[in-house]
């Protein structure tokens, strides 16, 4: 049998290029197709500079940050519009900024509309935190600790140093070019789930920890909050991993991807605190997040466990077990066990052409020919599928199975199932069930889809963990998430009169 060919770039002759209409914009961008980053030149200096290779001066760094800021915000989900929450985050940020070496430099604090637990900074004082991170922080000091760490990256000019060495931030897996002739297939096959900003060096992380701890303490917060949030994030990653049945895939998608949190980092944060004390306000945090969207928004499509419902595009599906769903502006990607994954998007298709013909002709010139192209019907939708074997650059043989389903006269839903051949026996039946879970939402069903939100409630006498958890609108392990969000250990019960976070619809 001849060796399977390596996947080549998509052809310009794609018969139905990826749709870019307002309807497709509903798949909000959490991980974009653009590459964010700038090659740098110039000179640098200044009193706050840390050791490191740096060719960029403060003025040029600020200009670069201003240029990249809107791109990064768009790529990671857009700005979360909540005046109360924005004021709260800015108040924390300005309190920290005032005690830094760069207190005279303007800072911009932005909330990213993403459920992913992440934070990042750009030169020029651009600090970003996701609403997923804000939801996880137990108190104001923990949120301030993350922001202080990011401010530390700014004042130490770490982003400028990365630009100076030509390092770029890889964001997203790219757009699908064709059902098979796709740059996305090549990118995913050869790069894996490299979906977040390239991580800082170990020395840069230590320096940002040191600076962040110093800023926290100077601003009056308990510097130990940095360590407690790191532990909370580690617990949250473990919780997500348990839901997926995987070792720890969540670290691919949260703050740990760009800021590795190893045990020695946590120990170092504790050591830096040195027994210092400070405030850890809880009530202001609860007031600010009450009513905040939790998870994906309605415009992004609502994820609840393995269920995905998009009320604006009017479709739904159930992801296979053990798959982590990542929702972006252009596609939905599921990362499964041992390198298995799927990519879903929408595309135009000729209305008068049979879908088997569309699928058979979709492979770009030089791509492997699809085998076993056949018509299928999924919940009343006409469709077609086929299969090809390809080999990625690491030598792994993959089975790529494209599936297209007629959404309307001019549009198709399309899915690519990308699976290492040695993993197929473990996931084949799950993928078949996933395929046949696709269905259209009625108008009434679409209206009924609501995003999850945080509801802050006061624990009453007689309330138990079980009674509170029953009010959670979650399909998977609601008690586990309830304990995580409220800092409760196994067996621990909240006291009457205290306030707790519930995830409701």
C-alpha positions in Angstrom: 0.0 0.0 0.0 1.5 3.4 -1.0 2.3 5.9 1.8 -0.4 8.4 2.6 0.5 11.9 1.3 1.2 14.9 3.5 -1.6 17.5 3.6 -1.0 20.4 1.2 -2.4 24.0 1.4 -5.9 24.7 0.2 -6.5 25.6 -3.4 -7.8 29.0 -4.5 -10.4 27.1 -6.5 -12.6 26.2 -3.5 -16.1 25.8 -4.9 -17.7 27.2 -1.7 -15.3 29.4 0.3 -15.9 29.8 4.1 -18.9 32.0 4.7 -18.2 35.4 6.2 -21.8 36.8 6.5 -23.4 38.3 9.6 -24.9 34.9 10.3 -21.5 33.3 10.5 -20.3 36.2 12.8 -22.4 34.5 15.5 -19.6 32.1 16.1 -17.8 34.6 18.3 -14.0 34.6 18.1 -12.4 33.1 21.1 -9.4 31.9 19.1 -9.0 33.7 15.9 -7.5 32.8 12.5 -5.2 35.8 12.5 -1.6 35.7 13.7 -1.0 38.4 16.3 2.5 39.7 16.6 5.0 42.2 15.2 8.6 41.9 14.1 10.5 44.5 16.0 13.3 47.0 15.4 14.5 50.1 17.3 16.2 50.7 20.6 15.1 50.5 24.2 15.9 51.7 27.7 14.3 53.2 30.8 14.3 52.7 34.5 11.8 49.8 34.6 13.5 47.7 32.0 14.5 44.1 33.1 17.3 42.1 31.9 16.8 40.7 28.4 17.2 41.2 24.7 15.1 44.2 23.8 15.3 46.4 20.7 12.1 48.3 21.3 11.8 51.7 23.0 8.9 52.7 25.2 7.3 54.9 22.5 7.5 52.3 19.9 6.3 49.6 22.3 3.3 51.7 23.1 2.5 52.2 19.4 2.7 48.5 18.8 0.5 47.8 21.8 -2.1 50.2 20.5 -2.0 48.6 17.1 -2.3 45.0 18.4 -4.8 45.7 21.2 -8.0 45.8 19.0 -6.8 42.7 17.0 -6.2 40.7 20.2 -9.6 41.8 21.6 -11.4 40.7 18.5 -9.5 37.5 18.2 -10.3 36.3 21.7 -14.0 37.1 21.7 -14.5 40.8 21.7 -15.1 43.1 24.6 -17.6 42.1 27.3 -19.9 45.1 27.7 -20.9 45.5 31.4 -20.5 49.0 32.8 -20.6 47.8 36.4 -18.0 45.1 35.9 -15.8 47.3 33.8 -15.7 50.0 36.5 -14.8 47.4 39.1 -11.9 46.0 37.0 -10.6 49.5 36.2 -10.7 50.5 39.9 -8.5 47.5 40.7 -6.2 48.2 37.8 -5.7 51.8 38.6 -5.1 51.0 42.3 -2.3 48.6 41.2 -1.0 50.9 38.5 -0.4 53.7 41.0 2.2 51.7 42.9 4.2 50.6 39.9 7.4 52.1 38.4 5.3 53.2 35.4 2.5 55.0 37.3 2.6 57.9 34.9 1.9 55.7 31.9 -1.7 55.3 30.7 -3.0 51.8 31.2 -6.0 50.2 29.5 -8.0 47.4 31.2 -10.3 45.3 29.1 -12.7 42.5 29.9 -12.6 39.8 27.1 -16.0 38.2 26.3 -14.6 34.6 26.7 -15.4 31.8 29.1 -11.8 30.6 29.0 -9.8 31.4 32.1 -7.1 33.6 30.7 -5.2 36.9 31.0 -2.6 38.6 28.8 -0.9 42.0 28.4 0.6 44.0 25.6 3.3 46.8 25.6 1.9 50.2 26.3 -0.1 49.2 29.3 -2.8 47.0 27.7 -4.0 44.5 30.2 -6.8 42.0 29.4 -8.7 39.6 31.6 -11.5 37.2 30.5 -14.9 37.0 32.2 -14.1 33.3 32.7 -11.1 34.3 34.9 -13.2 36.9 36.8 -15.8 34.2 37.6 -13.2 31.9 39.0 -11.4 34.4 41.2 -12.7 33.9 44.8 -12.2 37.5 45.9 -10.9 40.8 44.8 -7.3 40.1 45.9 -7.2 37.0 43.6 -8.3 39.0 40.6 -5.9 41.8 41.6 -3.1 39.2 41.8 -3.6 38.1 38.2 -3.8 41.7 37.0 -0.7 42.6 39.0 1.2 39.7 37.4 0.1 41.0 33.9 1.1 44.5 34.9 4.5 43.1 35.9 4.9 41.7 32.4 4.3 45.3 31.1 6.6 47.1 33.5 9.3 44.5 32.8 8.8 44.9 29.1 8.5 41.2 28.5 6.2 41.6 25.5 8.6 44.0 23.9 11.4 41.5 24.5 9.4 38.7 22.7 8.8 41.0 19.8 12.5 41.9 19.7 13.4 38.3 19.2 10.9 37.8 16.5 8.6 35.6 18.6 5.0 35.8 17.4 1.8 34.9 19.1 0.0 31.9 17.5 -3.7 32.4 17.8 -6.2 29.9 16.5 -6.2 27.1 14.1 -7.1 29.1 10.9 -10.1 29.1 8.6 -11.3 26.1 6.7 -10.5 26.5 3.0 -12.4 23.5 1.6 -13.9 20.4 3.0 -10.7 18.5 2.4 -8.3 20.9 0.8 -8.0 22.9 4.0 -5.2 24.8 5.7 -7.0 24.1 9.0 -6.5 20.4 8.6 -2.8 21.0 7.9 -2.5 23.4 10.9 -4.3 21.1 13.3 -2.5 18.0 12.1 1.0 19.5 12.3 0.6 22.0 15.2 -1.9 20.5 17.6 -3.9 22.7 20.0 -1.5 25.7 20.1 -4.3 28.2 20.5 -3.0 30.7 23.0 -0.3 33.3 23.2 3.1 31.8 23.2 4.3 31.3 26.8 6.8 33.6 28.5 10.2 32.2 29.6 10.6 30.8 33.1 12.7 33.8 34.2 10.1 36.2 32.8 7.3 34.4 34.8 9.3 34.6 38.0 10.0 38.3 37.4 6.3 39.0 36.8 5.5 37.1 40.0 8.0 39.1 42.0 6.7 42.4 40.6 3.1 41.4 40.9 3.5 40.4 44.5 5.2 43.7 45.3 2.4 45.6 43.6 -0.3 43.7 45.5 1.3 44.3 48.8 1.9 48.0 48.1 -1.7 48.4 47.0 -2.9 46.9 50.3 -4.0 43.5 49.1 -3.0 40.1 50.6 0.0 39.0 48.4 -0.8 35.4 49.2 -3.8 35.7 46.9 -1.5 35.0 44.0 -0.7 31.6 45.3 -4.3 30.8 46.2 -5.5 31.7 42.7 -2.8 29.5 41.2 -4.1 26.6 43.3 -7.7 27.4 42.3 -6.7 27.4 38.6 -5.0 24.1 39.1 -8.1 22.6 40.7 -10.3 24.0 37.9 -8.1 22.4 35.3 -8.5 19.1 37.1 -12.2 19.6 37.2 -12.4 20.2 33.5 -10.1 17.3 32.8 -12.4 15.0 34.8 -15.4 16.1 32.8 -13.6 15.2 29.6 -12.2 11.9 30.9 -8.7 13.2 30.1 -5.5 13.7 32.1 -5.4 17.5 31.9 -6.5 18.9 28.5 -7.9 22.1 30.1 -4.3 23.5 30.4 -4.3 23.8 26.6 -7.0 26.3 26.8 -6.5 28.4 30.0 -4.0 30.7 31.7 -1.6 27.7 32.1 -1.0 27.6 28.4 0.7 31.0 28.3 1.7 31.2 31.9 2.8 27.7 33.0 1.9 27.2 36.7 4.2 24.5 38.0 4.3 23.5 41.7 7.5 25.5 42.1 5.8 28.6 40.8 3.1 28.2 43.5 5.7 27.7 46.1 7.7 30.7 44.9 4.5 32.9 45.1 4.0 31.8 48.7 7.7 32.5 49.4 7.5 36.0 47.8 4.5 36.9 50.0 6.8 36.3 53.0 4.0 36.2 55.5 2.8 39.7 54.6 -0.9 40.4 55.1 -3.5 42.6 53.4 -7.1 42.7 52.5 -9.1 40.1 50.6 -12.5 41.7 49.9 -15.2 39.3 48.9 -18.4 41.3 48.8 -17.3 43.8 46.1 -16.3 40.9 43.9 -19.7 39.2 44.4 -21.6 42.4 43.7 -19.6 43.0 40.5 -20.1 39.5 39.0 -23.8 39.1 40.0 -25.7 38.5 36.7 -22.5 38.1 34.6 -22.7 35.6 31.7 -21.1 32.3 32.5 -19.8 30.2 29.7 -20.6 31.0 26.1 -23.0 33.9 25.3 -26.1 33.5 23.2 -24.4 35.1 20.2 -21.6 32.6 20.5 -23.8 29.6 20.8 -24.5 28.1 24.2 -22.3 25.2 25.5 -23.7 23.2 28.4 -21.5 20.1 29.0 -21.4 18.4 25.6 -24.5 20.1 24.3 -24.1 23.0 21.8 -27.0 25.1 20.7 -26.8 28.1 18.4 -30.1 30.0 18.5 -29.1 32.5 15.8 -27.9 30.0 13.3 -30.6 27.6 14.4 -28.7 24.3 14.9 -27.6 22.0 17.7 -25.4 19.0 18.3 -24.0 16.8 21.1 -20.2 16.5 21.0 -18.6 13.1 21.6 -17.6 12.1 25.1 -14.2 13.4 26.3 -14.1 16.2 23.7 -13.4 19.8 24.8 -15.4 22.3 22.7 -13.7 25.6 21.7 -16.0 28.1 20.0 -14.6 30.7 17.6 -15.9 33.3 15.2 -15.3 31.1 12.2 -15.6 27.6 13.4 -16.2 25.2 16.4 -13.4 22.9 17.2 -13.6 19.8 19.4 -10.4 18.4 20.9 -10.7 14.8 21.8 -8.6 12.0 23.2 -5.1 11.1 21.8 -5.1 13.7 19.0 -8.7 13.1 17.7 -10.6 16.3 16.9 -13.4 17.8 14.8 -13.9 21.1 13.1 -17.3 22.5 12.2 -18.2 25.6 10.1 -20.7 26.7 7.5 -20.1 27.4 3.8 -21.8 28.2 0.5 -22.7 25.4 -1.8 -24.2 25.4 -5.3 -28.0 24.9 -4.8 -28.5 22.8 -7.9 -25.5 20.4 -7.4 -25.8 17.1 -5.6 -23.9 17.2 -2.3 -22.0 14.1 -3.3 -20.7 15.9 -6.3 -19.9 19.0 -4.2 -17.9 16.9 -1.8 -16.1 14.9 -4.5 -15.0 18.1 -6.3 -14.0 19.9 -3.2 -10.5 18.5 -2.7 -8.0 21.0 -4.0 -5.6 20.0 -6.8 -2.8 17.8 -5.4 -4.9 16.6 -2.4 -5.7 12.9 -1.8 -8.9 11.9 -3.5 -11.8 11.1 -1.3 -12.9 7.5 -1.1 -16.3 6.0 -0.5 -18.2 9.3 -1.2 -21.9 8.6 -0.4 -25.2 10.4 0.3 -26.5 10.4 3.9 -29.5 11.8 5.6 -29.2 13.3 9.1 -32.5 14.2 10.9 -34.1 15.2 7.6 -31.1 17.1 6.3 -29.6 15.9 3.0 -25.9 15.2 3.3 -22.8 13.5 2.0 -19.6 12.1 3.4 -16.3 10.4 2.3 -13.0 9.5 3.7 -9.3 10.0 3.0 -6.1 8.9 4.7 -3.3 11.5 5.1 0.0 11.6 6.9 1.1 14.6 9.0 4.6 15.9 9.2 5.3 13.8 12.3 4.5 10.7 10.4 1.2 10.0 12.0 -1.5 8.6 9.7 -4.8 10.4 10.1 -8.3 9.5 8.8 -10.0 12.7 7.6 -13.8 12.3 7.2 -15.6 15.4 5.8 -19.3 15.6 6.2 -21.6 18.2 4.7 -25.3 18.7 5.5 -27.7 21.0 3.6 -28.6 23.9 5.9 -30.7 25.8 3.3 -30.7 26.3 -0.5 -27.3 28.0 -0.6 -25.6 26.9 2.6 -24.2 23.7 4.1 -23.0 22.8 7.6 -19.7 21.0 7.3 -17.7 18.9 9.7 -14.3 17.5 9.5 -13.5 14.5 11.7 -9.7 14.2 12.0 -8.6 11.1 13.8 -5.3 9.2 14.1 -6.0 5.8 12.6 -4.9 3.9 15.7 -7.4 5.9 17.8 -10.4 5.2 15.5 -11.5 1.9 17.1 -11.9 3.8 20.4 -14.0 6.8 19.1 -15.7 5.5 15.9 -19.0 4.8 17.5 -19.0 8.1 19.4 -18.2 10.0 16.2 -21.1 8.3 14.4 -23.5 9.4 17.2 -22.0 12.9 17.1 -22.8 13.1 13.3 -26.4 12.0 13.8 -26.9 14.4 16.7 -27.0 17.4 14.3 -30.5 18.9 14.0 -32.2 22.2 13.3 -33.7 24.2 16.1 -37.3 25.3 15.7 -38.1 29.0 16.2 -39.5 28.2 19.7 -36.5 26.1 20.6 -34.1 28.9 19.5 -36.0 31.4 21.6 -35.7 29.2 24.6 -31.9 29.0 24.4 -30.4 31.3 27.1 -26.8 31.7 28.2 -25.9 30.6 31.7 -25.3 33.4 34.3 -23.9 33.8 37.7 -26.5 34.4 40.4 -25.2 35.5 43.8 -27.6 34.3 46.6 -27.6 34.4 50.4 -27.5 31.0 52.1 -30.6 30.6 54.2 -31.0 28.5 57.3 -31.8 25.0 56.2 -30.0 25.3 52.9 -27.6 22.5 52.1 -25.1 21.9 49.3 -27.6 19.5 47.7 -30.5 22.0 47.8 -28.3 24.8 46.4 -26.8 22.6 43.7 -30.3 21.6 42.5 -30.7 25.3 41.5 -27.7 25.0 39.1 -28.5 24.8 35.4 -25.7 22.4 34.5 -25.7 19.0 32.9 -22.3 17.8 34.2 -21.1 17.7 37.8 -22.8 20.8 39.1 -21.7 20.1 42.7 -18.0 20.0 41.6 -18.4 23.4 39.9 -20.4 24.8 42.9 -17.6 23.9 45.3 -14.9 25.3 43.0 -16.6 28.7 42.5 -17.3 29.0 46.2 -14.1 27.7 47.6 -15.7 24.8 49.4 -13.8 21.7 50.2 -15.4 18.2 49.9 -17.9 17.8 52.8 -17.8 21.5 53.6 -21.2 23.4 53.8 -21.7 27.1 53.5 -22.8 28.9 56.6 -26.2 30.6 56.7 -25.9 34.3 55.9 -22.9 33.9 53.6 -23.3 34.5 49.9 -22.6 31.9 47.2 -22.4 31.8 43.4 -24.8 29.7 41.4 -24.8 29.0 37.7 -28.3 29.5 36.5 -30.2 30.0 33.2 
